Amino acid sequence: MNSEERKNNHLNLFNFYGDNNEQLIENNLTRALAICLENDPILFDRLLRKILGVEYDNLFVTVGDSAEVSIGIQIKCSDFNGVKEVVGIPLSEEELILKENDQASTTDNPITDLSIQIDEKLIIFEVKRNATNCLGQLKNQLEKIVHHSEDDIQISYYNEAFSWGILMDLCRHTLKFQKDVNVENLFTSDFYNFLKRNYPKWFRKIPFKEISFPESLEEDTKQKELLEVRLNLIKQEILNYWNKVRNSDDELVFNRANIPVHDYNWVDEINIEPSSDKETGKKFIALKVWPGDTKTQGYSIYKKGKMFEWPPYIHKSEYEFRVQPYLKFSHMQGLCWVKTKEKTNPKTHTKEFFDRFTGKWKRDKQKGWVKNKASWKEFDQILEEVNASEEDWKTASSFNSKIEQSQRSYFYVSTGFAVEVRMPYSIAKELDINGDDNPIVNELKTISESLLEKLNDQFTGK
């Protein structure tokens, strides 16, 4: 049984107990990395080749005396001996490069996080678990090592960006090689899986084929976040393409990472997210839009007064189309929703219903809920007819607790559609690769464009 299959995650070597103090967490991460480098020569070799480049062969010669190698943590800058050259590597969430003109901080005798000394060459890592800019601290450490040494020490500058994400790529490829030759290293495997669960943003370059879809998206939030982080990168690539075509500079919607849509009056955003079918257990990457979520959007949908005809799929027969009509009750934001049992043309999603019943309802002390040209009794009866729940619609939607029993003096009603196109996760895994022209980016972009055009044909009466 490998580490991903363990029932108890506390069996992971690096699932630390204790204080959540930021400094302790970073110290533990540094210690864990040092343990992996000491116990996994393949990972250590790959890291050194990455950092040293062509100099690697000069340090590890095949004849003569062996190189003297030591790995240390929490060593004062004044305690290094026998060093002739020192190089600093920033290790944080961001990809950083230490340069000669970076300003050093002013700590007198700082303590280094992680050090690797190979004969007279010393490599110093400054470790941060977030996007903190650590270049000033790192520059200060290099200068203090030079200052406290009796020998002349040259400061060298590694001219490539480094980060946790880059290090995780090294770990991932190392573990893949080890699995192929059946010598997987327990330390690196546990460290990698511990970080994958706790710091998913460091794994942005992991393709879907290497991400297990969780049995429960609600319960396994860390694994879900891995999928979402990967999808955010894919969505950004789709948006970059659309920005280029539109000559715009849109960004993903901040808190939801949805892709903004401007070409249609009936929708603002499209999202791409992991999804599963609770009845069948099938896993998907789902493209979702919510046409008519506001009354303003509804004007474009219902002005033609037409019936809707939904397609069984979008773009390819494997990509199932699903639609769920709903009514939204909102105040400053959405408060409760009523799903309709009829998926095609419920009584609530017509021009007549839209004109009469959507919009602002006010509370009247004598009459209850009132709206011009609308009867609350008739509205209540229609909703009970279309309600998909076995409970009455007010209870099922929490209308009673969130609106009726509240102090709110008004609310808004809109009639929208929750639309979803499902790409089976098995197909997503086949298409997703790293590098330029990722097939899954092109496929999801095509599905998005096809979906928007198909819906626009429905709503505009074409």
N, C-alpha and C positions, 0 to 999 in steps of 0.2 A: 504493500500500500504506500503510495507516494504522499507527499505533504499536502497536495491539493485534495486528496481523498480522505484525509483524517477527519474524524467526527469532531474531535476536540482541538480547536485551533491553539489552545494553550500548550500543546505538545510541540509547537513550533519553537525552535531554539531561540528565536529572537522576539517572541511575543512577551515583552518585558512586563513584570509587575512593578508597582511602585508609583512614585510621584510623576505627575504629568508636567512638571516644570520644564520649560522650553530648553534650558541649558542641559538638564539631565537627559532629555530626549535626544538632543544633538550629540551629547557625549556617548550615549548608548548606541546611536547609529554609527558613530565613528568607530567605536569599539567593535561593533558587529562587522563592519567592513574590514577592519584590520584582521579579525579572526578568519574571515573568508579568504583574504589574501594569503594569510599564513598557512591555511589548510587546503587551498585549491591552487596548485601550481599552474594549472591551465588558465584560470582567470587572471592570476597574477602576471603570467607571461603576456597575455593579451593586453592587459592594462599598460604594462611597461612598453610594449611595442607601439601602442597607440601614442603614448607620451613621448617616447624617446626617438621614434622614427628610425632614420638611418644610423643614429648614434647607438642604437641597441647592440649592433654587432661589435662595436668597439668596446663596449663594457663587458659583454659576455663572449669572450674569445674561446675558441675550441682547444687551444693549447696553453700550457703554462698553468699558473695558479688560478684557482677558482675565484670568482668575484665574491667579496664579502658583502652580504646583504642583511639589512636589519629593518624591521618594521616597528614603529613606535607610535604611541599616543600620549598626549598630555606631557610633552617634553618642553621645558623652558628653552627659550632661544639662546640662553647663555650656556646650555649644557651639551651642545653638539661639539664633537671633536673630529679632527681629521678631514675637514670639509674644504674643498677647493672651489666647488661650484654649487650654487643653490638655485632652484627654480620653483616658482609658486604656481599652484593650480587651484583656482576657485571651484568649489563643489557646492552648488546651490540649485534651486529650481530653475533659475535663468541661465542661459548660455552666456558666460562671461569670459573675457580675455584680460589678463593683467598686462598692462603696458608700462613702459619705463616712465612716462610722464604722469602716471596716476599718483594722487596725493596720499601719503602715508598717514595713518592715525598716530597717536602720540604715547601709547602705552610703553612704559619704560622697559620692562622685561616680560613680554607677552609669552603665553603658553601656546604651543602649536597643537592643532587638533590631531592631525595624522602626518607621519613622516616616513619616508622610505629612503634609506641611505644605501647606495651601491658604491662601495669603495669610497672615493672622494667626492662623489656626486650626491647631492641631497635634494629630495623632492618634498615640498611642503604642501599639504592640502588644508585649506580653510573651509570648514564644513558648516553649511546652513541648511536647515530643512525646508526653508521657504525661499522667497525671491529676494531676500535681503542682499543688498550690494555689499560684499565682503572684501572688495578690492583694497580698500584703505587698510583694513586689518592685515591682510595678506602682505601688502607692500611693507608695512611696519615690521612684520615678523622677519622678512628677508633682510631688511636694513639692520635690525637688531642682531640677527645672527652674524652678519658681517662685523658689526660694532663690537660684539663680545668676543670675537675670535682673535687669537694672536697671529693667525695666518692670514694671508691675502685670499679673499674669497670673491669670486666673480658671480654676479647676479645675472642669470639668463632668463629670457622671457619666452614662454611657450606661446607660440603665435596662432594657436587654434582655440576656438571656444570649447569650454568643457562644462558639464552639468550633470545632475543626477540622471537626466534622460539619456545622455550619451553613455553614462556608466551602465544604466539598465540595459541598453542595447548590447553592450559587451557581455553582461551577465546572461542575457537571453540567448545570444549566439553561442556562448560557452556551454550553457545547459543543453542547447539543441545538439551540439556536437557530442557532449557527454552521453546524452540519451541514445544517440545513434550508435555509439560504441559501447553502450551499456556500462558506463562508469560514472553515473551521475553523482556529483558531490553533494552530500547532505547539507553542508554549511551554506554553500551558494544557493542551493535549491530553497532551503528554508528562508534565507535572507531575502531572496528574490520574491518569494510568495508573501512574506510578511510585508514587504514594501508595496507590493502590488495591491494588497488589501487596504493598506493605510495611507498610501501616497499615490493614488491612481494618476494624478496629473504628470507624474514622472514617466508614464508609460504611453505617451501620446503616439508613439510610432509602432505600437504593437498592432498588427493586423487582426481581423476578426478570427482568423483560423487559429490564433493562439490565445483567444479569450473564450473561456467557457461561459455559455449563457446560463445564468442562475436558474435554479428550479423555481425560485420566487423572487420577482423583482422588488416586491414590497419588503421582504425580510433580508435578502442579501444585498444591502445597499452599496457595499463596497464594490462588489462585482458589477452591479448595475452602473456604478460610476465609471468603471473602466470602459464599458460600452459607450457611455455618454461622452467621455473624453475623446474617444476615437471618432465618434460621430460628429463632435464639434469641429474637429479638424476637417472632416469631409464636407460638412456644411460650409465651412469657411472657404474651401476650394470652389464649391458651387457658387457661392456669393462672389468670389473673386472673378469668376467667369462672367457672371451677370453684370457685375460692376463695369467690367471692361466693355461689354456689349452696350451697356446703357450710358457709358461715360459718367458713372456716378462713384461715390465713395461710401456706400452704405456699410454699416457694421451689423453683426449679429445682435439681435435684441438682447440687451444686457443680462437680465435676470433669467431669461428662458433660453437664450441662445437660439431663438428661432430666426429663420431667414425672412427679412422684410420683403413684401410684395407690393408694388406700386401700380401695376398695369390694370388693375381691376377695382371696381368700386365695392365689391361684395366680400373682400377678404383683405386682411392686412399682413398676415404672416403665414408661412408654411413651416412645419416642424418635421424633423426626422428623429425618431426615438426607438429604443427597444420596446417590444410589446410581445405579449403571449396570450394565447387563447385559453381561458380557464376551463373550458369544456373539453377541448382536445389535447391541451398541453403543448401545442405547436408553438414554435418560437419564430419571431419575425423582426425585421427592421421595418417600421411603419412610417409612412409619409402621411401627415395629418394636416387638415385645414378645417376651419370652422366658419363656413360661409353664413352670413346673416346673424352673426353673434350679437350685433348691435342693430338698433332700428334703422340707423343710417345705412348700414349695409343691406338691410332688408328691402329698401326702396328699389334697389337695382334688381333684386331677385323676383319680387312679386309684381312689378309694374306691368308685365305682359299677361299676367293672369293665366299662365299655362300650367299644364300637368307636367310632372317630372318623369323622365325615363332614364334610370340609372344603368350604366354598363356593368356586366359581370366582372370585368377586369380592365386594367389600364396597361397599355403598351404590350404586355405579353400575357398569355393565359395563366402563367404561374403567379401573376401579381393580382391577387383578389381585391376587388373593390367592395367596400362596405360603407353603409351610410346609416346614421342614427339621428332622426329628427328629434329636436328637443325644444323646450321653452325655458328661457332663462329669466329669473327674477333678480334684479340688481338694485342697489342703492348707489353708493359710491363705487362699488365693485360687485361682482357676481356673488349672490347669496345662496341661491338654491336653483335646482334644475329639475324639470319633469321630462322624462324620456317617453316617447310615444311608442305604442305597441305596433302600429302600422309603419313600416319602413319606407314605403313608396310615396304615398300622397295622403297623409293624415289631414283631418279637417282643420287642424291648426296651422297648416302651412299652405295657405291659399291667400290670394289677394284680398278676398272679402274679410277673412279673419284678421289678416295683417292690418287692414285699414281700420277695423272696428276695435280690436282688442289690444294691440301692441302699443307701447308708449307708456306714458306716465299715469299711474293710478294714485289717487289721494285718499287719505283717511278722513271720513266725515263722522263726527261724533254721533249723529242720529242715523245716518244712512249706511255707515260702514265704508267699504271701498267703492269709490265712484270714479267714473271717467266719461268724458263727453261721448254721446252716441253709443255707450256700451252698458250692458247689464251684468253686474257681478254674478247674479244668479245663473244667467245663461253661460257666462264664462266658466263658472265653477262646474256646471253640468257638462260642458264640452270637455274640459280637462279630465273629468272623471271617466268619460267615455274613451278618451285616447290614452289614458295613463297606462303605462306598461307594467307597473308594479301591482302586486296583489293587495297591497295596502291602499287606502285612499290617498289621493295625490298630495294632499296637504301634509300628511304624516310622512309619506315616503320621501318627499322632497325637503322635509324640515321647514316647510313654509310656516307652520304654526309656531315653532320655536324661534325662527330667525326673523320673521316679519310680523305675523299676527300678534304674538305676545310681546313684541318689542315696543319701543317708544317711537318707532319710525312713523313718520307722517305721510310717507309716499314711497313708491317703488316703481321701477320700470320693467316692462315685459318686452322680450324680443323672441323671435322664432328662428332658430338656426339649425344647421346640420353639422353633426360631427362626421367628417368624411375621412376615410382611412384607406390607403393602398398598402397591402402587405407583401413585402419581399421575404420569402422564407430565409431563415438564418443560414441554412445550408448553402443557398445561392450567394448570400453576402460573403460567406467565408471563401468561396471559390473565386469571387471577383476582387476581393480586397488585397492589394499589395502595396508595398512602400515604393516611393519614387514618383517620377513624373508620369502623367497620363494614367493614373490609377483607374482601372476599369470600373470600379464601383462608383467613383465620382461621376464619371460619364453616364453610367446607368441610372443612378439616382437623380441626376440632373434631367435626363430624358424623361423619366417617370414623372418628375415634378412638373415639367413643362407640359407633358401630355395631360396630366391631371387638371392643371389649371385651364388649359384650352377646352377640355371636355366639359368641365363645369361651366365655363363661360358660355359655351354653346347652349347649355341647358338654360342658363339664367337670362341670356339675352334674346332667346327665342329663335335662334338659328336652326 
